[in-house]
Amino acid sequence: MGKSQETWNKKEREKRKQQKRKEKLEKKQQRKESAGENGKSLQDMMAYIDENGNISSTPPDPRKKITIKAEDILIGVPKQEDIRPEEKIRKGTVTFFNQDKGFGFIRDNKSQESVFVHANNSEDRLRENDKVSFETEMSQRGPMAVNVKLI
């Protein structure tokens, strides 16, 4: 008589696999049963958003509904209106100017913003506290004064 091919260890592994399958089936049955008891209907799970954007459990009042035409919706940035030539020219005061390096800053009288100026963009020789008129252009680093003239 020969020895059995199945060893004790193989039998134990097979028993554990069977036990895990059995436990898994039991858990599955329990989930099905518990879902049937306290499961919610579709109406119970619905959430609504009221006219103020808040989540509520009651449906919104149809009398408060606002209709919007698709043509009225603007997507993107509206086109900028052309600026008249006389509005492009600004006035300001040179707050700082370095003669050696050839650059400085002008403080705009209206907006009080500081605008960079380079000596190449000026017809006259600039010094601090000079009153000037100028136009602005956007450069890589921000607004830059061009066509700078002494007043």
C-alpha positions in Angstrom: 0.0 0.0 0.0 1.3 3.4 -1.0 1.3 6.6 0.8 -1.4 9.1 -0.1 -0.4 12.0 -2.3 -2.2 14.5 -0.1 -0.3 15.7 2.9 -1.7 17.2 6.0 -0.6 20.7 4.9 -2.5 20.4 1.6 -5.6 19.3 3.4 -5.4 22.3 5.8 -5.0 24.8 2.9 -8.0 23.3 1.2 -10.1 23.6 4.4 -9.0 27.3 4.8 -10.1 28.1 1.2 -13.4 26.4 1.7 -13.9 28.3 5.0 -13.1 31.7 3.3 -15.6 31.0 0.5 -18.2 30.1 3.0 -17.6 33.3 5.0 -17.7 35.4 1.9 -21.1 33.9 0.8 -22.5 34.6 4.3 -21.3 38.2 4.2 -22.9 38.6 0.8 -26.2 37.3 2.1 -26.1 39.6 5.1 -25.5 42.6 2.8 -28.5 41.7 0.7 -30.7 41.3 3.7 -29.7 44.5 5.3 -30.1 46.5 2.1 -33.6 45.3 1.8 -34.5 46.5 5.3 -33.0 50.0 5.4 -32.5 50.6 1.7 -33.8 53.9 0.5 -36.1 54.6 -2.4 -35.0 56.8 -5.3 -37.2 59.7 -3.9 -35.5 59.4 -0.5 -32.1 59.7 -2.1 -32.9 62.8 -4.3 -31.4 66.1 -3.4 -32.4 69.4 -4.9 -30.8 72.8 -5.2 -32.9 75.8 -4.4 -32.7 79.3 -6.0 -29.8 80.3 -3.7 -27.7 77.3 -4.6 -28.2 75.5 -1.3 -28.9 71.7 -1.2 -32.4 70.8 0.2 -34.6 67.7 0.3 -37.7 69.5 -1.1 -38.1 70.2 -4.8 -37.8 73.9 -5.9 -40.9 76.0 -6.4 -41.6 76.2 -10.1 -43.0 79.7 -9.7 -39.6 81.0 -8.8 -38.0 79.5 -11.9 -36.1 82.0 -14.0 -35.7 81.4 -17.7 -32.6 82.6 -19.5 -32.2 82.8 -23.2 -29.1 81.1 -24.7 -28.4 84.2 -26.8 -28.1 86.3 -23.6 -25.2 84.2 -22.2 -21.8 85.7 -22.9 -18.9 83.3 -23.0 -15.4 84.9 -22.8 -14.2 88.4 -22.4 -16.3 91.1 -24.1 -14.4 93.1 -26.7 -12.6 96.1 -25.4 -13.8 99.4 -26.8 -11.3 101.5 -28.7 -9.7 104.2 -26.5 -9.7 107.7 -28.0 -6.2 109.1 -28.7 -6.6 111.9 -26.2 -7.4 109.4 -23.5 -4.2 107.4 -24.2 -2.0 110.3 -23.2 -1.4 110.3 -19.5 0.4 112.8 -17.3 2.7 112.1 -14.4 5.8 112.9 -12.4 9.2 111.2 -12.6 9.7 109.7 -9.1 13.0 108.1 -9.8 15.5 108.2 -12.7 19.0 106.7 -12.9 21.0 108.7 -15.5 23.9 106.1 -15.6 21.6 103.1 -16.3 19.0 105.1 -18.3 15.8 104.0 -16.6 13.4 105.2 -14.0 9.7 105.3 -12.9 6.9 107.7 -13.5 4.0 108.0 -11.1 0.7 108.5 -13.0 -1.3 111.5 -11.7 -4.7 109.8 -12.1 -4.2 106.2 -11.0 -1.1 106.8 -8.8 0.5 103.7 -10.4 4.2 103.5 -11.0 5.2 103.0 -14.7 8.6 102.0 -15.9 10.4 104.3 -18.3 13.6 103.9 -20.3 15.7 106.7 -21.7 15.2 105.4 -25.3 11.5 106.1 -25.0 12.0 109.8 -24.1 12.6 112.7 -26.4 14.0 114.8 -23.6 16.5 114.2 -20.9 14.6 113.2 -17.7 15.3 114.0 -14.1 13.5 113.3 -10.9 10.4 115.5 -10.1 9.9 116.4 -13.9 6.3 116.7 -15.0 5.8 114.6 -18.1 3.2 113.3 -20.5 3.4 109.7 -21.8 1.6 106.7 -23.2 1.7 103.2 -21.8 2.4 99.9 -23.6 2.5 96.5 -22.1 5.9 94.9 -22.1 7.0 91.5 -20.9 7.4 92.8 -17.3 4.4 95.0 -17.2 3.3 98.6 -18.2 6.1 100.7 -19.8 6.0 104.4 -20.6 6.6 105.4 -24.3 6.6 108.7 -26.1 7.6 110.5 -22.9 7.7 114.3 -23.2 8.4 117.1 -20.7 5.4 119.4 -20.0 
